[in-house]
Amino acid sequence: MRAFHNDPKIKDKYMARLQAHYAADEIVKGRYWEDGKGCAVGCTIHSDDHFAYETELGIPEALARLQDCVFEGLTLEKAKEFPIEFLGSVNVGSDLSLVVDKFLHWLLVDVEHGVIQYSDDKQAVQNVADLYQRKIDGETTDTSEWRAAAGAAYDAGSGYAAACAGAAAAYNAALEDAYDADAAARAADAAAYAADAAAYAADAAAYAAARAAAYGAIRAIQSEKLIELIKGTVK
């Protein structure tokens, strides 16, 4: 799959659409697409069908799910800008297949922002991250390895860090079983849930009075990292 199906006119069309929605103050949180207004996904494809990112834009559904969950956690001001920044960062014809993997690896073990710092069982989180690194490096991974890593992470505790690691591993386990649209959607949902869990992990680690600020801040960091990874892709 190549971004925008390798056609600059497709990118131009959807960028113009988003810019028009932004100018008309029609990018809103809390709804997909209704009465000419919507969220990042809704204003992009004029529906709530995340899979349309693949058919219309040549962008993996899992990336659409990630964009969706990050968007809803941003401040309103930042959220309105995010859809344009997100789509604008995609290079025409680029291969985005590893962006979610790289994002989830960062989400797990980044020195500053990784959820491993909040985990009682850091090895369980590291094991999932190691699987991601192997995949990113081009090594073959087995579904059973992902399932085992997911189970170990979930068993490590009930906190958000464990949930993030478990969901991150479940994403690839489901992805390798994605023989139909429902399985692919479950995989994409797992990736989005991992991002959610990471934000809540950071939030829970903050002092109660600062939790709202911490949650919004980690979402902003997630949005910046996602865009950085997308920009780094090439044909």
N, C-alpha and C positions, 0 to 999 in steps of 0.2 A: 504494500500500500504506500502510495506517495502523496504527500501533502498537496491539497488542492488538485489532486489528480494530475499534477505537473502542468497545470494551466493557470497562468497569471491572471487571466480574466475572472476565474472563480474567486480568487483572493480579493480582487478589486471589487467584485460584486458584494461580497459579504462584509468587507471593510466599510464600504459606502453605506450599507444597511446599518451597521453598528454606529457609525458616526452620525447618521441621521437620528437614530434613537437617542443617542447621547445629547445631541443638540436640542431635541424636543423634550428632554428630561423624562424619557420613557423607560430607562433602565432602572428597575426597582427590585427590591428583595421580597421574598416570601410568595412569589407566584411564578409560574413558568411562562405562560403566554395568554393574556386575557385583555381584551379591549385595546389592543395596540400597545400594551406595555408588558414587560416581562423581565426575567432574570438574565444572567449571562447567556445561558443556553437558549432561553425563550427568544431573546432578541436576536440571537444568531440564526436560529433555524425556524423561528416562528412556530414552535411546537414544544412538547416535552419529551420528544423521542431522541434520547442520547445516541442511539445507533445511527441516526441521520448524520451525525458528524462523520461517520465512515462513508456513507453513500454519497453525501453531498460535498463533503470537504476533504475526504481522504485523511481524516484524523481519527486515531483509535478511540473507540467508545470509552475506554478507561480514562483517557485524558479528559473527555467531556465530563465524566463523573467527578474527576478531581477538580476541574474548573468549577463545577457546580458547588461542591461542598466548600471549597475555599472562598468562593464569591460570597456565600451566605454568611461567612464568619468575619468578613471584612467590615470596617466602618462604612457607612453609606457613601461617603465621599470617595473613598478608595474603591468601593465595589462598583461604582458607576464607571470608573476609568478602566477597571480590570479587563472587561471583555475585549476592549479595543487593544489594550496592551498584549493580552494573550494571543489573539488572532494575528496581530501585527508582528509578533515575534516568530511566527511560523514561516520558515523559508519554503518557497514554492518548490515542490518536488522532493523535499527532504524526507528521510526515513525516520519516523517518530517511534518506532517499535520498542526502543529501549528506554524512552524517556520515563515512563512510569517506574520501571525497574530501578533506574538511577535515582529517581526521586524517593522511592521507598527505602533504598539503601541509605541515602542521606538522612531520611526521617528517623531511621533506627539508630545510627551510630555516629552521626556528626558530632564532633567534639563539643561544640557549643549548643546545638539545638536537638541532638538526637535523644530519643526517648530512653535510651539505655541508661542515662543518668538518673532516671526516675524508677528504675527497675530493681526489685529485690533479687532477681535472678539474672544478672547481666549476661551470663553465658548463654541462656536461652535466647536472648535478643541477639547476641553476637552470632549464634549459629544460623539464625535466619539471614542476618546480614551477609554472612560468609557464602551462603547459597546464592544470594543476589550478586555478590562479587564474581562468583564463578560464572554465572549466566552472562553478566556484563562482559567478562573476559572471553566469552565465546565457548566456554566449556558446556558439555552436556549435563543437564540435571534431570533427575528422575522424579516422577510424581510422588513416589513413596517417600523420597527425601523431604519434599515440601510438606507432605501430610504429617510426617513425623515431627518436623520442626514446628509446624503449627500446633500440634498437640502438646509438645513440650512447653511451648510458650504459653498456651492457655493454662496448662497445669502449674505454671510457675507462680501464679497469683491471680487475683481478681482485679488488679489495678489497671489503669489505662495503658501503661507501658506494655504489660503483658498482652493486653487486648490488641494493641497496635502491632506488636510482633506477630501475634497469631493471625491477625487479619492480613498482614503483609505476606505471610507464608501461604495462607489460604488463597490469596489472589493467584499465585502461580500454580498452585495445585488445581484450582478451578480452570485456570487458563489452559492448562495442558489437557483438560478434559472437555474443552469448549468445542464440542462437536455440533452444537446447535445454538440458536440465538439466546435461549434461556440460560444456558451454561455460560456463554460469553457475558451476559448481563450480570450474572452472579459474580463472575470474576471482577468485572468493573466495579461493582458495588463494594467488594472486599477491599479494593484499592482505595476507594473513597473513604471507607470506614477507617482504614489505617490512618489516613490524614486527620480524620475527626478525632480518633483516639489520641493521636500525638498532641493535638491542640489542647484537649482536655487534660492530658498528662502535665503539660506545661502550666495550664491554668490551676490545676490542683496543687502544684508545687509552690504557687505564689501565695502570698499572704491574702487573707480573705478580702481585705479592703482593696487590693490591687488586682483581683481576679479578672474583672472585665477587661482591664487594660492589658493584662497578660494574654488573655485569649485573643483579643484583637491584634496584639503585637505578633504573636506566633503565626496567625493567619497571614499577616502582611509579609512575614519572612517566608512562609510557604509560597505565597504568590510570586515573590521575587525569585525564589529558587526554581520554581517551575518554569518561569519565563527564561531564566538563565540557561536551563537545560534544553529548552526548546530552541533557543537561539543557537545553541552549539551544534545542532544537527545539520547534516549536509546531505546532498544527493548521494 
